[in-house]
Amino acid sequence: MRRGSFLISMIVIAVFLFCSCGSLPDEKEELNIAIIQSPATADPQLCYDSASATALAFCTGKLYEYDRNGELIPCLAESYELSEDGCTYTFHLKEGLKWSDGSPMTADDFVFGIQRLADPDTGSNAVYLLTESCTIKNAGAVTRGEMPVSSLGVYASDDKTLVIELEAPCAFFCSLLTKCNFAPCSRDFFSAVGNDYASSADTVLYSGPYIMDRYEPIAKQIHYVPNPYYTDAEKISLKGVTLQVVTNVQQAIMCYRTGDMDVTPVNGDYMQLAEGDPELQVFPKASSYFIFLNQQKCPELKNKNIRMALSKSIDRKSITDNVLGAGASPVYSLIPQGFYKETGGNDFEADKERYKELLGNDPEEAKMLWEKGLRELGISGFSLEYLYSGNRSNVAEATAAQMMDTLPGLDIKLKPVPFKEYIRLQSTGNFELSFSGWIADYIDPTSFLALFLSTGGSGYYDPQYDALFQRIQSSECVMDPVIRDSLMHEAEDMIMEDAGMIPIYTEGNTFLVHKGVINFYYDPIGLCMAGELAKEAE
C-alpha cells in the first residue's frame, strides 16, 4: 500500500534542500539515486522490503536475472537441466566466479545461502519463498525446526554444480531465483564475522556488480564502487553509485531539480510536480488494485447480478485521471499488462480491455442488474462495510461514492483502519468489501490467481476454480507450458466472468531520470538493472 499539494516559499525550499539532500559525489562518472525509505538490512537472506531489495540489487549476484526486455537470462549460472519429473534442477555455474575479495565462489556458497534462508535461527520473513511459492524438499520441516538445515533439498555435487530438489514441479522456479534471498553466502566468511554479519559494509562479501563501501544499518546514504571480480565486470561503466535516502517525495523531486539527484521516484499526490516533464519515465509494474467481494461473509454478494452491478457502477478512468494522476491507468482484468510473457513471447494480457464490456462502467446497465439482483434476493436495498487502509482513503471514498450514487438502496459504511489492522482483518476474512492491492513476488500469473482460491483471503469461493488452479500447478502443466498458459487464461476468465472481484487500476514504477543516464530500467517486480547503468559525460 502506498502514498498534497504544497505551498512554500523559495527561501524555505532552498534551506530545506541544503539540509537534506546530502553531500554527494560530483564526478560525472558517478550516479546519484534517491530512494524514499532506508533499507532494513544488507543481508540478502533477510531481505523482505523493497528498499533493501533496491540496495541489494547493486551488490548481489543471483543465479538468474531479468533483462530490460523482460527475458530471464543467466547471471551467475551458465545453464541448468531439469529432471523429467520437473522436480530436480541442476545448475552449472559460470567459470571463474569470485567474491569481492577475490576468493573463489563455489556451489557450496549457494547451498549455504539457501540453508540460511530456511534456518529458523536466521529468522527471515522470506521463508515462504521456500515453503509456499515453490516448495524445496523438506523446507517445511526445516523452517519449523523439525529437521536440520542439512536435510534441505539443496546440495553441491561439485564446486561448479548446484542441485535443488523440489517437492512438486514449479513452473516459475527460475523466476524466484532472481530474488536476492537466493544469493550465495560464503560459509567461511559468515563464520568469521559471526553475529556482526551484514552490520556494516565490511562484514559482507559481495557477488554483484558493485561493492558497498559506505553503509550503516540506519544509513541515510549508501555508496557503491565497482566490483572488479564480478563475472560481467566489463559492463560496469560507472565509478560509483550513491543511494540517498530522501524520505519525502516532494523533497526528492526538489533535489532532482537542483541537480543533486540523477534519478528520483515520483508517486502519489506529488505526481503533479512531474507531469509533462520529458524526463518522466514510467515502467511496467506487477501491480493490481481491486475491490474484494467477500461472498463467504456477505450473503448479498453471492448474487452475481449484484456483483456485476457494483463493478459497472465504477468509472475507473475518472479515478485514475482525477484521484490518482500520472502513472496509474484503468484496468478491467486481474493480470497486469506487460507482466508475463507466454510461451512464444506474447503478452499474457495483450488485450488490456478484454473484460471492459463485461465489467466496465455502464450506469444504466448497472442499475438494471442491481434491480434484478435485489428482486432475486427479495430485498429493496442493503448495507456493506468497506474496509481499507488509511493511506488509500482517496480511492476508497471515490469508489464508494460512485457505487452509492449509481445504485439506489445501497449504503456503504467506510471503515478506514491502520495498515497492520487492515492486514489482520483481511487475512482473517473479517470484511465485506475491501479495497486491496497486490504486487507480485514473482513473474507468473499464479501470483495473482492464487488470491482467489477458497483459502486465498479474497472471500471468493468456487470449488471448480480451486480444482482448475490445482491442475495449473500439476506436473502435466508445468512440463507443458502451452497447456499451462491456456489454463491460466481459463482461470482468469472464470474470475472475471463471475465478477469475483472488481478491478480498478494498475500503476507503474515512475521516475524522473536525467537525460544523461543510460540504461536505467525497473523490471515489473521492482529491481533496477544495476550492472547496465551508465552516465553520459555532459
N, C-alpha and C positions, 0 to 999 in steps of 0.2 A: 504494500500500500504506500501511496506517496502523498505528495506535496500539497500581497495585494499590491495592489498598486502602491506607489510611494511618492512622497513629495519631500524633498530635502534640498538644502542649499548646496551650491557647488563647493563652498568652503568646507562644509562638514564632510562632503563626499571625499574631498582631497585628503583631509586628515584621516578619515576612515580607511582609505586605501593605503596611505603611507604606513599606517599602524598595522595593517592586517595582511597585505599581500606577501610580505616576507622578503627577505634578501635572496634574490635568485641569480644564478649564473647568467652572464650576459654574452657568452660566446655564441656565435651564430650556429655552431655545431651542436649546441645543447637545446633540448626541448623542455618546455615548462608546461605542465598539465595540471589543471585544477581538479580536485576531487572534493566532494561536499561532506565526506564523512571520514573519520580516522579509521584506518584498518584495525581490526580487533586482534590480529595475530600475524606473525610472519612464518608460522608453522603450517605447511601445506595440508597436513593431515587434520589440523584443527579448523581449517578454513570453512566458514559457514555463511559469511556475509559478503555482499557484493563489493564492499570497499577492499576487503582482504583479497578477494579474487582478482580485483584490478591490480593491486600492488604486487601480488604474486605472479601475475601473468608476465611481468617483465623479467623475472629471475628464476622461473620454474619451468623446466622442460617436462613434457609428457610423452607418452608413447605415440599418441596421435593428436592432431590438431585440425582445425578448420582453416582453409584459406579464404581469401576475400570473395571467392566465388561460391562459398558455401560447400566446398568439396572437402571430404575427410581425407587428410593426407598424413603420411608417416612423419613423425618428428624425431624422437629418439629411437623408435623402432624402424627397422628396414622393411619388414614384411611379417605376415602371420599365416598360419594354417589353421583351419577349423575342422574338427573331427566330424565324421559322418553323422553322429547323433546331435551335433550342434552344441555340445556341452564343454568341449575342451579346446582352448585357444593356445597355440604355441607361437610365441612372439620371438622373432630374431632381431637382436639389437644391432644398430649400426656399428661399424668398425671404429675403433679408436675413441670411444666415448670417454670423456674425462669430467671430473668435478672441477669446480672453480679454483681449487688449489693445485690442479694438475694431476691428482691421483686418479687411477683407473676407476671407471664406473662399470659395475657388473650387474648381471641379472639378480644377484642376491640383494642389491640395493633396492630393486623394485619389490622383491619379496618382503623385505623388512618394512618398506614404506606402507604396503598394503596391510601387513600384520599390525603395524602401529595404528592404522585407521580402525582396525577391528578390535584392538585390545581395549577392554573396558577400563584399564588403568590410564589410557590416553584421555578418555572422556570426550571423544569427538561427537559433536551433534550430527555429523555427516555419515554415521554408520549405516543409515537407511540406504545409502548407495550400494552397500554390500548385501543387505538383507531384504530390501523391498523393491528397488529398481531392477537390478539383476542380482540373483542370489548366488553368491560364491559358495562353493561346497563347505558345509559346516559353519557358515558365517553366523547363523542364528545362535547356535550353541556357544561359539567363541565370544560373541559380543555380550552374551548373558553371563559369561564367566564359567560356563559348564564344561568347556573344553579348552585346552591350552592353545595359544595362537599358532603353535606349530602344526595343529590339526587343520588349519585353514587350507582350502584348496588352491594354494599358490606355492610354487617351488621353482627352483632353478635347476635345469638338467645339466647345464654347464654355465660358464661365465657369460656367454652371449645368448643364452636361450632361457626364456621365461615361460612357464606353463601356468595357466589359470583354468581351474575346473569350476564349472557352474553346476548347480543342482538341476537346472532346466534351461533349455535354449533361450537366448535373449537376443532379439534381432538388433537392438541398439547398443550392445555392449561396448563396441568401439567408440561410440559417441560419448558414453560415460567416461571413457579413458581420457577425454580431453579436459576433464576437471582436474584441478591441481591436487585434489585429495589422493589421487593415484600416483603422484610423483614419487620418484625414488628417494630413499633416505639412507645415508651411509651408516651402517651398523657400528663401525668403529668410531666414527666421528661422534655419533649420538652418545655412545658410551663414554667418550672422553669428556664431553661438556656436561653430561648428566642433566640435572634439573634446570640448568641455565640455557638449554637448547631453545633457540629462536627468540631469546630475550633481547638480543642486540644484533647488530649487523655482522659481527664476527663470530656468532655462535650458530651460524647456519652455513652449510655448504650449498653452492648454487649449481643448478643444472640447466638453467635457461640462458637467454641471450645476454642478460645483464647481471651484475653483481650489486647488491645493496652495499654502499659504503657509508651510508648515514641513515640510521634508523633507531628509534626508541619506541618502546611499547605504546606510548601515547603520543606518537610523533605527529607534529604539525607539518613536517616536511621530510620527505624521503628522497634520497638521491641515489642514482644508479650510474655505474660506469660499465663499459663493455666487458663481457666475459671472454677472454682470449681463448679459452678452451672449449667454447660452445661448438657443437657439431656443425653449425652453419655460420660461423663467426664472420665469414666474408660478406654476409648480408647486413651486418651491423655497420651503419654509416655514422651514427651519432656518437659524439664523445661523451655524452651524458644525458640523463633524463632526470627531471625533478617532478615529483608529485607534491603539490602544495595543497594542504587541507584548508579549504575556504568554505566554512560550513553554511554560509548564507549565499544563496544563488545570486541575489542582486549584487552582493559584494564580488562574487566570482566574475560576473559579467563586467563590472566596472574595472576589475583587474585586467581583464582581456582588452577592454577599450584603451587602457593606458599602456598596453604593450608588455605588461608583466606576465601575461599568460599567453601561450600559443594555442591552447585548447581548453575549453571550459564547457561543462554540461549546462544545458538550459532545460528548465522544466516548469510546470505549474503556472502560476499567475505571472511569473517573470518572462514567459514566452513573448509577451507583448514588447519587451525591450529588444528582442532579436528578430521579430517577424520582418520579412522583407530584406534582411541582410544577406548579401550574396555569399557570405561565408558560413551561413547556417546550413548544417548538414543533418539529415535525418536518416538513420539506419534502421532496417527492419528489426523488430524486437519480438521475441517469443512470448507475447503477452495477449491476454484476452480478458476483457472486463464485462461482466454479465450479472444478471439477477437470478439467483437460485430460487426455485419454487418448491417449497417443501411439501410434497404430496403425502409424505408419511405422517406429518403433523397436522396439516390443514385439510379437512375433507373437501372443501370447496375447490381446492387446487387439483383435485383428482379429475375434475371435469376438463376435458381437452378444449372445449369452446371457451371456457373461462381463461385458460392459459393462453390460447391464441389471441383472445381479445386484449389481454394485458400487453402482449408483445406488439400488437398492431396499434396500440394507443400511444406508443413512444416514438417521437421524432428524433432519431439518432443524430441526424445532421445538425439539428438545432442544438443538441447537446455538445457536439464536437466544435461547432462554429462559435457558439455564444457562451459556453460554460468552460470548455477546456482549451480551445485555441490551437495554434500550430503544433504539429507533432502527433495529434490524435486524429483518427478517422473512423467513420461509422463501420460497423461490421454486422453481418447477418448470418455468420457461421460460427462454429466453435473453434476450428483450427485457423490460426493466423496465416495470412498470405505471406509468401516468401520465407516460410519457416522450415518446410520439409520438402525434399525432392524425392519423387517416386523413382522406382526403377525405370531407367530410360531418360531421367533428367527433368520430367515435367513437375511443375509446382503442384503440390497436393491440393492447394486451394486456388488453382489458376483462375477460376471464375469467382471473384470476390462477392458478386451479387447473386450467387446461385440460389440462395434462400430468401432473397429480398421480397419477391412477390408473395412468398408464403408467410413471412414473419414481419415484413417491413411496415412502416407507418401507413395506415389507411383508416382514418377515424370513423368513416361510415361503416365499413365492414367490421371494425372493432365493436361498434355499438350493436350491430346485428348479431354478431357472435356472442356478445355479452348477454343480450336479452335471451338468446336461445339457451345459453348455459344456465341462466337464472331460472328459466321455465323448467328445464330438466331437473334442477335442484329443488324446485318448488319454493323459492325464496325471492324477495324483491331487492335484496342487497346484502352486503356483509362487510365486515371489517378485517383488515390484515395488519399485522405488526411488521414493520420494515426495519430490519437490523442493518447497521452499517458502522464502520469505524469512523470516528470523528473527523479524520482528515479526508474523507470522501463525502462530506456533507453537501457540497455543491451539486454533485451528480445525483446523489440520493434524493435530495429535495426537489431537483428539477424533474426527475423521472416520476416521483410520487405525484407531483402537481399535474403532470401530463396525464397520468393514468386516471386520477380523480376528475380532472376536467372533461375527459372523454367519456368515462363510464359512469352513468348515473347509478347511485346506490352503493358506490364503492367508497369506503372510508379507510384511509391508510394512516396508521399511527406510527410516526417516525420514532426509531429507537437508536440514537447515537450512543456508542459506548467506546471506552478506551480500547486500543488495539489488542491488548492482552486479553481483555474480557471478550472482545469480538471473536478472537480465535477460540476461546473456550466454548462460547455459545455455538459457534459454527461447527466445531468438531464434534460436539455432543448432540447436534441436531435440534437445539433449542431456538428455533426461529421459524417464521412462516415465509416471509420474503427476506432475502439477504443480498445486498449489493456486495459483490465479491470480485476478485481478480486473481489471475493465475499467471505466473511466469515460469516457463518450462525449465526443468532441471537438465533436460537432455533433448536432443533434436530428434523427436519421434512423436507422431500423433497420439500415441498411448499416454503420453504425459498429460494430455487434456482429457482423452477418452476415459481414463481411469477414474476421473472425478465423478462419473455418473453410474458407477457400479452401485449396487444397493448398499454397500458398505463405504461408499466414497465420500459421504458427508454432504452431498448436494441436495438430499431429500428426494432424489429421483428413484423410482422403483419399477423395474421391469425385469423379471427373470429371464426373458428372451434376450434382453440386452446383456445380462450377465453371462449367459451361455455363449453369445457371439464374441464377447470380449475374451473369454477363456479360449475360444478357438483361435483368435488372433494371436494369442500367446503360445499356442501349441507348437510342437516340433514340426508338424506338417507345414505350417505357415512361416515359421522362422526360416525354414530351409527353402521356401519358395516365395520370394518377396513379391512377385506379381500377384499371387493369390492373396498375400497378406495386405498389400495396398488396396486391393478390391474390397476386402472385408472391412478394412478401416473406413473406407468410404461408406460402406453399408451401415457401419456403426454410427457414423456422424449423421447419415440420413435418418436413422431411427430416432436419434435425439432431436434433430431439428424438425422433422415432420410430426413429431409428437409434442412439439413445443415444450420439451423437457427443461428448457432454460430460456432466458431472454438475452440474446447477445446485444451489447450496447456499442462498445468501441474497442479499438486497439490503439496502442501508442508506440512511437518509435524511440530509439535512443537518439536524442537530439543534442548536437554540439555546435558551438562556434569554433571553427577550425581555421587558423590563419592560412592565407593563400600559399604561403611558403612551405607548409607542412605537406609532406608526400606520404601516401600510403596509410594515412590514418583510417582505421576501419574497426567497427564493432560488430562482432557476429551476433546472431539473434539471441544467444544466451549471455551476452554482455562481456565478452573478452576482447581486449584490444590486440591487434596483430603487432605485438611489441617488436619482434625481430625485424619487421619490414619497415618500421618507421624511419623517416629521413626528413631533413630540413634543408631547403634550398638557401644558398647564400643570398643575402639581399644586395 
